[in-house]
Amino acid sequence: MGNPLPTMSSELTAVAASHEALRAALKRAASALCENGPPFALAGSYALWAHGAPEPLHDVDFVVAEQDVEAAAATLSKAGFDIRRPPEQWLFKAAMSVDAPAVIDVLHQINRVPVEPSMIQRAARRDVLAVCMPVLSPTEVVLQKLRAVHEHHCDFEPLLLSVRAVREQLDWDLLRRQTVDYPFAEAFLLLCNRLEIG
């Protein structure tokens, strides 16, 4: 039987490299947007990480108002990012270089709803990787994630880990009120209740 330690070591090295690349992209993009605009906020799993949740292994998400998409793309392009326009109409992607994978998602719609300037204005400024930037609240991010769960995308595990970590920062009553028409969100919140998370 082979020794599993080298494989485990390789996996840990890959995770560390992924975190390093994502953090570098997050810091460079946020610094550029803070300096040159437009208004933005850190969103998604990295926003939850900034509030104490586990660090994700995938894309960094930022949100900008729908009218600010091109300004955001111009700022990131000047900061050295390669801008990519996927078929989806609700975001663009940015990579650290032309031949690198895209690690930044800039969303101007969430769950088919345009991002309003008021969402960004509600974001509190926090120090993330030594950059003071607007970060969406845990309640805002979890609400967005709950509304995105459906029968073809129903993996509760990563969301459960994040929610457990930030449970004391969440407005549970608001989450329940704002997801009454989302059966998968209702099921998740019931699970949290039964597990005495929230």
C-alpha positions, 0 to 999 in steps of 0.5 A, a space after each residue: 500500500 502506498 504512502 498517502 502523505 505525498 498526495 496529501 502534501 501535494 493537495 495542501 500545496 495546491 490549496 496554498 497556491 490557489 489561496 495565494 493567487 486569489 488573494 493577490 488578485 483580490 488585493 490588486 483589483 480592490 486597490 485599483 477600484 478603491 483608487 480609481 472607481 467605480 464604487 464596488 463591494 466585495 461579495 460572495 464567499 470572499 465577503 463571508 471569509 472577511 467576516 470569519 468564514 472559511 476561505 474559498 478556493 474559487 473566484 473572488 466576487 465583486 459587485 458594481 452597479 449595472 451602470 458602472 460595468 464599463 468603468 469597472 472593466 476599464 479600471 481593472 484593465 488599466 491595473 493589468 487584468 485581462 478582461 473577459 466577456 462570457 456568454 452570461 449577461 450578468 458579469 465579466 471576468 478578469 484574469 491576472 494576465 492574458 494566459 492566466 485563468 480568470 479569478 475575478 468575477 465582477 457581477 452587475 446582476 445577482 439572481 437576475 436582479 440588477 445591482 443597485 447603488 444602494 447595495 454598495 452603499 450599505 456595505 461596511 468598510 473593512 480591512 481585507 488583506 491590508 486594503 480598506 474596502 467595502 464588504 457586503 454584510 454576511 446577511 446580504 451574501 447569505 440571502 443571495 446564496 439562498 436565492 440561488 439554490 435550486 434543484 440543479 444546484 443544491 449543495 448545502 455543504 459549503 454554505 453550511 460551513 460558512 453560515 455556521 462560522 458567521 451565524 452570530 452576525 446573521 439576521 435570521 428573521 430577515 433571511 426567513 422573511 426574504 426567502 418565503 418564496 424559495 423552497 430550497 432556502 426554506 429547507 436550508 434554514 430549517 436544517 440550520 434551525 434543527 442543527 441549532 445554528 440559527 
